[in-house]
Amino acid sequence: MFKKTKTASSFLKWIIEEGALQVEDNVFFADRVFFAHGLATWCIIQRKTGKINQEQVDRFVRLIRRFIKKEVDLYWRDGIINMRYNTSKEKENESHSLET
């Protein structure tokens, strides 16, 4: 139990540092946190079961950071995480699939 709480606390701290959590009065806005948390949890499980290696985890963490900063959009399709660029610097409407 302590380990899960510590992991959740670390994730929340990281989310706040990345600026993904906004507060207005007593209302918290975290529109991308739920998905980011789900993807981070999936990565941890995949790593613990040996389905992905540490390099892949690092790649997903960088991707989650870009998602939180609204540089990319992420979505699941048929069990595969997909990415679509969300900035004018990247090609319009380009998307990629990230298979493990």
The first five atom37 places (N, CA, C, CB, O) and aatype in JSON, in Angstrom:
{
  "aatype": [12, 13, 11, 11, 16, 11, 16, 0, 15, 15, 13, 10, 11, 17, 9, 9, 6, 6, 7, 0, 10, 5, 19, 6, 3, 2, 19, 13, 13, 0, 3, 1, 19, 13, 13, 0, 8, 7, 10, 0, 16, 17, 4, 9, 9, 5, 1, 11, 16, 7, 11, 9, 2, 5, 6, 5, 19, 3, 1, 13, 19, 1, 10, 9, 1, 1, 13, 9, 11, 11, 6, 19, 3, 10, 18, 17, 1, 3, 7, 9, 9, 2, 12, 1, 18, 2, 16, 15, 11, 6, 11, 6, 2, 6, 15, 8, 15, 10, 6, 16],
  "atom_mask": [
    [1, 1, 1, 1, 1],
    [1, 1, 1, 1, 1],
    [1, 1, 1, 1, 1],
    [1, 1, 1, 1, 1],
    [1, 1, 1, 1, 1],
    [1, 1, 1, 1, 1],
    [1, 1, 1, 1, 1],
    [1, 1, 1, 1, 1],
    [1, 1, 1, 1, 1],
    [1, 1, 1, 1, 1],
    [1, 1, 1, 1, 1],
    [1, 1, 1, 1, 1],
    [1, 1, 1, 1, 1],
    [1, 1, 1, 1, 1],
    [1, 1, 1, 1, 1],
    [1, 1, 1, 1, 1],
    [1, 1, 1, 1, 1],
    [1, 1, 1, 1, 1],
    [1, 1, 1, 0, 1],
    [1, 1, 1, 1, 1],
    [1, 1, 1, 1, 1],
    [1, 1, 1, 1, 1],
    [1, 1, 1, 1, 1],
    [1, 1, 1, 1, 1],
    [1, 1, 1, 1, 1],
    [1, 1, 1, 1, 1],
    [1, 1, 1, 1, 1],
    [1, 1, 1, 1, 1],
    [1, 1, 1, 1, 1],
    [1, 1, 1, 1, 1],
    [1, 1, 1, 1, 1],
    [1, 1, 1, 1, 1],
    [1, 1, 1, 1, 1],
    [1, 1, 1, 1, 1],
    [1, 1, 1, 1, 1],
    [1, 1, 1, 1, 1],
    [1, 1, 1, 1, 1],
    [1, 1, 1, 0, 1],
    [1, 1, 1, 1, 1],
    [1, 1, 1, 1, 1],
    [1, 1, 1, 1, 1],
    [1, 1, 1, 1, 1],
    [1, 1, 1, 1, 1],
    [1, 1, 1, 1, 1],
    [1, 1, 1, 1, 1],
    [1, 1, 1, 1, 1],
    [1, 1, 1, 1, 1],
    [1, 1, 1, 1, 1],
    [1, 1, 1, 1, 1],
    [1, 1, 1, 0, 1],
    [1, 1, 1, 1, 1],
    [1, 1, 1, 1, 1],
    [1, 1, 1, 1, 1],
    [1, 1, 1, 1, 1],
    [1, 1, 1, 1, 1],
    [1, 1, 1, 1, 1],
    [1, 1, 1, 1, 1],
    [1, 1, 1, 1, 1],
    [1, 1, 1, 1, 1],
    [1, 1, 1, 1, 1],
    [1, 1, 1, 1, 1],
    [1, 1, 1, 1, 1],
    [1, 1, 1, 1, 1],
    [1, 1, 1, 1, 1],
    [1, 1, 1, 1, 1],
    [1, 1, 1, 1, 1],
    [1, 1, 1, 1, 1],
    [1, 1, 1, 1, 1],
    [1, 1, 1, 1, 1],
    [1, 1, 1, 1, 1],
    [1, 1, 1, 1, 1],
    [1, 1, 1, 1, 1],
    [1, 1, 1, 1, 1],
    [1, 1, 1, 1, 1],
    [1, 1, 1, 1, 1],
    [1, 1, 1, 1, 1],
    [1, 1, 1, 1, 1],
    [1, 1, 1, 1, 1],
    [1, 1, 1, 0, 1],
    [1, 1, 1, 1, 1],
    [1, 1, 1, 1, 1],
    [1, 1, 1, 1, 1],
    [1, 1, 1, 1, 1],
    [1, 1, 1, 1, 1],
    [1, 1, 1, 1, 1],
    [1, 1, 1, 1, 1],
    [1, 1, 1, 1, 1],
    [1, 1, 1, 1, 1],
    [1, 1, 1, 1, 1],
    [1, 1, 1, 1, 1],
    [1, 1, 1, 1, 1],
    [1, 1, 1, 1, 1],
    [1, 1, 1, 1, 1],
    [1, 1, 1, 1, 1],
    [1, 1, 1, 1, 1],
    [1, 1, 1, 1, 1],
    [1, 1, 1, 1, 1],
    [1, 1, 1, 1, 1],
    [1, 1, 1, 1, 1],
    [1, 1, 1, 1, 1]
  ],
  "atom_positions": [
    [[0.82, -1.2, 0.0], [0.0, 0.0, 0.0], [0.86, 1.26, 0.0], [-0.93, 0.0, 1.21], [0.58, 2.21, -0.73]],
    [[1.91, 1.27, 0.82], [2.79, 2.44, 0.89], [3.4, 2.74, -0.47], [3.89, 2.23, 1.93], [3.5, 3.9, -0.88]],
    [[3.79, 1.69, -1.17], [4.44, 1.86, -2.46], [3.5, 2.55, -3.45], [4.9, 0.5, -3.02], [3.92, 3.46, -4.17]],
    [[2.23, 2.13, -3.5], [1.26, 2.74, -4.4], [1.02, 4.19, -4.03], [-0.05, 1.96, -4.38], [0.93, 5.05, -4.91]],
    [[0.91, 4.48, -2.75], [0.69, 5.85, -2.28], [1.89, 6.72, -2.62], [0.43, 5.87, -0.77], [1.72, 7.86, -3.05]],
    [[3.08, 6.19, -2.44], [4.29, 6.93, -2.76], [4.37, 7.21, -4.26], [5.53, 6.16, -2.28], [4.73, 8.31, -4.67]],
    [[4.03, 6.21, -5.07], [4.03, 6.38, -6.53], [3.0, 7.42, -6.94], [3.75, 5.04, -7.23], [3.29, 8.28, -7.76]],
    [[1.8, 7.34, -6.38], [0.75, 8.31, -6.71], [1.16, 9.71, -6.29], [-0.57, 7.92, -6.03], [0.91, 10.67, -7.02]],
    [[1.78, 9.83, -5.13], [2.24, 11.14, -4.65], [3.32, 11.7, -5.57], [2.77, 11.02, -3.21], [3.32, 12.9, -5.87]],
    [[4.23, 10.85, -6.01], [5.29, 11.29, -6.93], [4.69, 11.73, -8.26], [6.32, 10.16, -7.16], [5.12, 12.73, -8.84]],
    [[3.71, 10.99, -8.75], [3.05, 11.34, -10.01], [2.34, 12.68, -9.87], [2.06, 10.24, -10.43], [2.44, 13.52, -10.76]],
    [[1.61, 12.88, -8.78], [0.91, 14.14, -8.56], [1.89, 15.31, -8.47], [0.06, 14.06, -7.28], [1.63, 16.37, -9.04]],
    [[2.99, 15.12, -7.78], [4.0, 16.17, -7.68], [4.54, 16.51, -9.07], [5.15, 15.73, -6.74], [4.71, 17.69, -9.4]],
    [[4.82, 15.48, -9.87], [5.33, 15.69, -11.23], [4.3, 16.43, -12.08], [5.69, 14.34, -11.88], [4.67, 17.32, -12.85]],
    [[3.03, 16.08, -11.96], [1.95, 16.73, -12.71], [1.89, 18.22, -12.37], [0.58, 16.05, -12.41], [1.74, 19.06, -13.26]],
    [[2.0, 18.54, -11.11], [1.97, 19.94, -10.67], [3.18, 20.68, -11.23], [1.94, 20.03, -9.12], [3.05, 21.8, -11.72]],
    [[4.37, 20.07, -11.14], [5.58, 20.69, -11.66], [5.5, 20.94, -13.16], [6.79, 19.83, -11.35], [6.04, 21.93, -13.66]],
    [[4.83, 20.05, -13.88], [4.7, 20.19, -15.34], [3.62, 21.21, -15.72], [4.36, 18.83, -15.96], [3.48, 21.54, -16.9]],
    [[2.87, 21.69, -14.76], [1.86, 22.71, -15.03], [0.55, 22.14, -15.57], [0.0, 0.0, 0.0], [-0.23, 22.87, -16.19]],
    [[0.3, 20.86, -15.34], [-0.91, 20.23, -15.87], [-2.11, 20.39, -14.94], [-0.66, 18.76, -16.11], [-3.21, 19.96, -15.28]],
    [[-1.9, 20.99, -13.81], [-2.97, 21.18, -12.83], [-3.17, 22.67, -12.61], [-2.66, 20.44, -11.5], [-2.25, 23.36, -12.16]],
    [[-4.36, 23.15, -12.92], [-4.67, 24.56, -12.7], [-5.74, 24.67, -11.61], [-5.15, 25.24, -14.01], [-6.6, 23.81, -11.46]],
    [[-5.66, 25.76, -10.86], [-6.6, 25.98, -9.77], [-7.25, 27.34, -9.95], [-5.9, 25.88, -8.39], [-6.57, 28.35, -10.14]],
    [[-8.58, 27.37, -9.9], [-9.34, 28.61, -9.9], [-10.26, 28.56, -8.69], [-10.16, 28.81, -11.24], [-11.11, 27.68, -8.57]],
    [[-10.07, 29.51, -7.8], [-10.78, 29.51, -6.51], [-10.53, 28.17, -5.83], [-12.32, 29.76, -6.71], [-9.39, 27.85, -5.51]],
    [[-11.57, 27.38, -5.61], [-11.37, 26.08, -4.98], [-11.64, 24.93, -5.96], [-12.28, 25.94, -3.75], [-11.94, 23.81, -5.54]],
    [[-11.52, 25.21, -7.25], [-11.75, 24.21, -8.29], [-10.42, 23.86, -8.97], [-12.79, 24.71, -9.33], [-9.67, 24.75, -9.38]],
    [[-10.15, 22.57, -9.08], [-8.95, 22.08, -9.72], [-9.29, 21.62, -11.13], [-8.31, 20.95, -8.9], [-10.27, 20.9, -11.33]],
    [[-8.48, 22.01, -12.11], [-8.65, 21.6, -13.49], [-7.43, 20.77, -13.89], [-8.84, 22.82, -14.43], [-6.29, 21.23, -13.78]],
    [[-7.69, 19.58, -14.36], [-6.6, 18.68, -14.75], [-7.09, 17.83, -15.92], [-6.14, 17.78, -13.54], [-7.19, 16.61, -15.82]],
    [[-7.38, 18.49, -17.03], [-8.05, 17.82, -18.14], [-7.26, 16.69, -18.77], [-8.37, 18.82, -19.18], [-7.87, 15.81, -19.39]],
    [[-5.96, 16.65, -18.65], [-5.16, 15.6, -19.27], [-4.56, 14.63, -18.26], [-4.07, 16.22, -20.08], [-3.88, 13.68, -18.65]],
    [[-4.8, 14.86, -17.0], [-4.15, 14.06, -15.96], [-4.7, 12.64, -15.91], [-4.34, 14.73, -14.6], [-3.94, 11.69, -15.72]],
    [[-6.0, 12.46, -16.08], [-6.6, 11.12, -15.99], [-5.97, 10.2, -17.04], [-8.13, 11.2, -16.19], [-5.56, 9.08, -16.72]],
    [[-5.9, 10.66, -18.27], [-5.31, 9.84, -19.34], [-3.82, 9.61, -19.07], [-5.5, 10.52, -20.72], [-3.33, 8.5, -19.22]],
    [[-3.11, 10.66, -18.67], [-1.67, 10.54, -18.39], [-1.42, 9.52, -17.28], [-1.08, 11.92, -17.99], [-0.49, 8.72, -17.37]],
    [[-2.24, 9.56, -16.25], [-2.09, 8.61, -15.15], [-2.34, 7.18, -15.63], [-3.05, 8.96, -14.0], [-1.61, 6.26, -15.26]],
    [[-3.36, 7.01, -16.45], [-3.65, 5.68, -16.99], [-2.49, 5.14, -17.83], [0.0, 0.0, 0.0], [-2.15, 3.96, -17.72]],
    [[-1.91, 5.99, -18.65], [-0.78, 5.57, -19.48], [0.45, 5.27, -18.62], [-0.45, 6.64, -20.52], [1.16, 4.3, -18.88]],
    [[0.69, 6.1, -17.61], [1.82, 5.86, -16.71], [1.64, 4.54, -15.96], [1.97, 7.04, -15.71], [2.6, 3.78, -15.8]],
    [[0.43, 4.27, -15.5], [0.14, 3.01, -14.8], [0.35, 1.82, -15.73], [-1.3, 3.02, -14.25], [0.93, 0.81, -15.34]],
    [[-0.13, 1.95, -16.97], [0.06, 0.9, -17.97], [1.55, 0.64, -18.17], [-0.61, 1.29, -19.31], [1.97, -0.52, -18.24]],
    [[2.36, 1.7, -18.27], [3.81, 1.56, -18.46], [4.44, 0.81, -17.3], [4.47, 2.93, -18.61], [5.28, -0.07, -17.51]],
    [[4.05, 1.14, -16.09], [4.61, 0.48, -14.9], [4.29, -1.01, -14.94], [4.05, 1.12, -13.6], [5.16, -1.85, -14.68]],
    [[3.05, -1.35, -15.25], [2.64, -2.76, -15.32], [3.4, -3.48, -16.43], [1.12, -2.88, -15.55], [3.89, -4.6, -16.22]],
    [[3.5, -2.86, -17.6], [4.21, -3.48, -18.72], [5.68, -3.7, -18.39], [4.08, -2.62, -19.97], [6.27, -4.71, -18.78]],
    [[6.28, -2.75, -17.68], [7.7, -2.87, -17.3], [7.89, -3.99, -16.28], [8.22, -1.53, -16.74], [8.81, -4.8, -16.4]],
    [[7.02, -4.03, -15.28], [7.14, -5.05, -14.23], [6.94, -6.45, -14.78], [6.13, -4.78, -13.13], [7.52, -7.41, -14.25]],
    [[6.14, -6.59, -15.84], [5.9, -7.91, -16.42], [6.87, -8.22, -17.55], [4.47, -8.0, -16.93], [6.77, -9.28, -18.18]],
    [[7.81, -7.31, -17.81], [8.83, -7.55, -18.82], [8.37, -7.38, -20.26], [0.0, 0.0, 0.0], [9.06, -7.8, -21.18]],
    [[7.22, -6.77, -20.46], [6.7, -6.59, -21.81], [7.33, -5.4, -22.53], [5.2, -6.42, -21.77], [7.33, -5.34, -23.76]],
    [[7.85, -4.45, -21.76], [8.6, -3.33, -22.35], [9.87, -3.13, -21.52], [7.73, -2.01, -22.38], [9.93, -3.51, -20.35]],
    [[10.87, -2.55, -22.15], [12.13, -2.32, -21.44], [12.2, -0.87, -20.92], [13.35, -2.62, -22.36], [11.29, -0.08, -21.17]],
    [[13.26, -0.55, -20.21], [13.38, 0.77, -19.6], [13.47, 1.87, -20.65], [14.6, 0.83, -18.7], [12.95, 2.97, -20.45]],
    [[14.1, 1.59, -21.76], [14.18, 2.59, -22.83], [12.78, 2.94, -23.35], [15.06, 2.06, -23.99], [12.49, 4.11, -23.63]],
    [[11.92, 1.94, -23.47], [10.55, 2.19, -23.91], [9.77, 2.98, -22.86], [9.83, 0.87, -24.21], [8.98, 3.86, -23.2]],
    [[9.99, 2.67, -21.58], [9.34, 3.42, -20.5], [9.75, 4.89, -20.59], [9.71, 2.83, -19.1], [8.91, 5.78, -20.5]],
    [[11.03, 5.14, -20.77], [11.53, 6.51, -20.87], [10.88, 7.23, -22.05], [13.07, 6.52, -21.03], [10.54, 8.41, -21.97]],
    [[10.71, 6.51, -23.14], [10.07, 7.1, -24.32], [8.61, 7.47, -24.02], [10.13, 6.11, -25.51], [8.15, 8.54, -24.43]],
    [[7.91, 6.6, -23.31], [6.52, 6.9, -22.94], [6.45, 8.07, -21.96], [5.86, 5.67, -22.32], [5.52, 8.89, -22.05]],
    [[7.4, 8.17, -21.05], [7.41, 9.3, -20.11], [7.59, 10.62, -20.87], [8.54, 9.13, -19.05], [6.92, 11.61, -20.57]],
    [[8.49, 10.62, -21.85], [8.66, 11.83, -22.67], [7.38, 12.15, -23.44], [9.83, 11.65, -23.66], [7.01, 13.31, -23.59]],
    [[6.72, 11.11, -23.91], [5.46, 11.29, -24.63], [4.37, 11.83, -23.7], [5.02, 9.96, -25.26], [3.61, 12.71, -24.1]],
    [[4.3, 11.32, -22.49], [3.33, 11.82, -21.51], [3.59, 13.28, -21.22], [3.39, 10.99, -20.2], [2.65, 14.07, -21.12]],
    [[4.85, 13.66, -21.08], [5.2, 15.07, -20.84], [4.71, 15.94, -21.99], [6.75, 15.23, -20.66], [4.13, 17.0, -21.76]],
    [[4.93, 15.51, -23.22], [4.46, 16.28, -24.38], [2.93, 16.35, -24.41], [4.98, 15.64, -25.69], [2.37, 17.37, -24.8]],
    [[2.27, 15.28, -23.99], [0.81, 15.26, -23.92], [0.3, 16.26, -22.89], [0.3, 13.85, -23.57], [-0.63, 17.02, -23.16]],
    [[0.92, 16.26, -21.73], [0.52, 17.19, -20.66], [0.71, 18.64, -21.08], [1.32, 16.91, -19.37], [-0.09, 19.5, -20.74]],
    [[1.77, 18.89, -21.82], [2.05, 20.25, -22.3], [1.24, 20.61, -23.54], [3.53, 20.4, -22.59], [1.41, 21.68, -24.12]],
    [[0.36, 19.71, -23.96], [-0.54, 19.89, -25.1], [0.19, 20.04, -26.43], [-1.4, 21.11, -24.88], [-0.3, 20.67, -27.35]],
    [[1.38, 19.44, -26.51], [2.12, 19.42, -27.77], [1.6, 18.31, -28.68], [3.62, 19.24, -27.51], [1.67, 18.42, -29.91]],
    [[1.09, 17.25, -28.07], [0.52, 16.13, -28.83], [-0.78, 15.69, -28.17], [1.52, 14.94, -28.91], [-1.02, 15.96, -27.0]],
    [[-1.61, 15.03, -28.95], [-2.79, 14.37, -28.42], [-2.52, 12.88, -28.45], [-4.09, 14.74, -29.24], [-1.9, 12.38, -29.4]],
    [[-2.96, 12.17, -27.44], [-2.79, 10.73, -27.37], [-4.16, 10.07, -27.27], [-1.91, 10.33, -26.17], [-5.09, 10.63, -26.69]],
    [[-4.28, 8.89, -27.84], [-5.53, 8.14, -27.73], [-5.23, 6.67, -27.97], [-6.6, 8.68, -28.74], [-4.29, 6.3, -28.68]],
    [[-6.07, 5.83, -27.37], [-5.95, 4.4, -27.55], [-6.82, 3.98, -28.73], [-6.36, 3.63, -26.25], [-7.94, 4.46, -28.88]],
    [[-6.3, 3.08, -29.57], [-7.1, 2.47, -30.63], [-6.66, 1.02, -30.75], [-6.94, 3.24, -32.0], [-5.5, 0.73, -31.06]],
    [[-7.58, 0.12, -30.51], [-7.32, -1.32, -30.61], [-6.12, -1.74, -29.77], [-7.09, -1.7, -32.07], [-5.31, -2.55, -30.21]],
    [[-6.02, -1.2, -28.56], [-4.95, -1.57, -27.64], [-3.61, -0.96, -27.94], [0.0, 0.0, 0.0], [-2.61, -1.33, -27.33]],
    [[-3.57, -0.01, -28.87], [-2.32, 0.65, -29.23], [-2.46, 2.14, -28.97], [-1.95, 0.38, -30.73], [-3.47, 2.75, -29.32]],
    [[-1.45, 2.73, -28.34], [-1.47, 4.16, -28.09], [-1.09, 4.88, -29.39], [-0.49, 4.56, -26.93], [-0.12, 4.51, -30.06]],
    [[-1.87, 5.88, -29.74], [-1.64, 6.66, -30.96], [-1.37, 8.1, -30.58], [-2.84, 6.56, -31.94], [-1.86, 8.59, -29.56]],
    [[-0.6, 8.79, -31.41], [-0.22, 10.17, -31.14], [-0.54, 11.02, -32.37], [1.28, 10.28, -30.77], [-0.33, 10.61, -33.51]],
    [[-1.05, 12.21, -32.1], [-1.3, 13.19, -33.15], [-0.66, 14.49, -32.7], [-2.85, 13.37, -33.45], [-0.9, 14.95, -31.58]],
    [[0.17, 15.09, -33.58], [0.81, 16.36, -33.23], [-0.24, 17.44, -33.02], [1.82, 16.79, -34.32], [-1.27, 17.45, -33.69]],
    [[0.04, 18.34, -32.09], [-0.92, 19.36, -31.72], [-0.29, 20.75, -31.74], [-1.5, 19.07, -30.35], [-0.77, 21.66, -31.05]],
    [[0.78, 20.94, -32.51], [1.43, 22.24, -32.59], [1.64, 22.63, -34.04], [2.76, 22.24, -31.83], [1.7, 21.77, -34.92]],
    [[1.74, 23.9, -34.28], [1.95, 24.38, -35.65], [3.36, 24.05, -36.15], [1.7, 25.88, -35.72], [3.61, 24.09, -37.35]],
    [[4.27, 23.74, -35.24], [5.65, 23.4, -35.63], [5.71, 22.03, -36.31], [6.56, 23.4, -34.39], [6.6, 21.77, -37.12]],
    [[4.76, 21.17, -35.99], [4.76, 19.82, -36.54], [3.84, 19.77, -37.76], [4.31, 18.79, -35.48], [3.06, 20.7, -37.99]],
    [[3.92, 18.73, -38.52], [3.08, 18.58, -39.71], [1.62, 18.5, -39.3], [3.49, 17.33, -40.51], [1.27, 17.84, -38.32]],
    [[0.77, 19.17, -40.04], [-0.66, 19.17, -39.78], [-1.23, 17.77, -39.94], [-1.38, 20.16, -40.71], [-0.93, 17.07, -40.91]],
    [[-2.05, 17.37, -38.99], [-2.82, 16.12, -39.04], [-1.96, 14.85, -39.13], [-3.75, 16.17, -40.21], [-2.49, 13.79, -39.46]],
    [[-0.69, 14.93, -38.85], [0.14, 13.75, -38.88], [-0.09, 12.95, -37.59], [1.64, 14.12, -39.05], [-0.22, 13.54, -36.52]],
    [[-0.14, 11.65, -37.7], [-0.29, 10.83, -36.51], [0.61, 9.62, -36.62], [-1.76, 10.41, -36.31], [1.02, 9.23, -37.71]],
    [[0.91, 9.03, -35.48], [1.78, 7.86, -35.4], [1.21, 6.87, -34.41], [3.21, 8.26, -35.01], [0.54, 7.26, -33.46]],
    [[1.46, 5.61, -34.63], [1.09, 4.57, -33.69], [2.35, 4.14, -32.95], [0.42, 3.36, -34.4], [3.43, 4.07, -33.54]],
    [[2.2, 3.85, -31.68], [3.33, 3.39, -30.87], [3.0, 1.99, -30.39], [3.61, 4.35, -29.67], [2.27, 1.82, -29.43]],
    [[3.55, 1.01, -31.06], [3.32, -0.37, -30.67], [4.49, -0.85, -29.84], [3.12, -1.28, -31.9], [5.63, -0.41, -30.03]],
    [[4.21, -1.75, -28.91], [5.29, -2.32, -28.1], [5.63, -3.69, -28.6], [4.9, -2.38, -26.62], [6.51, -4.35, -28.05]]
  ]
}
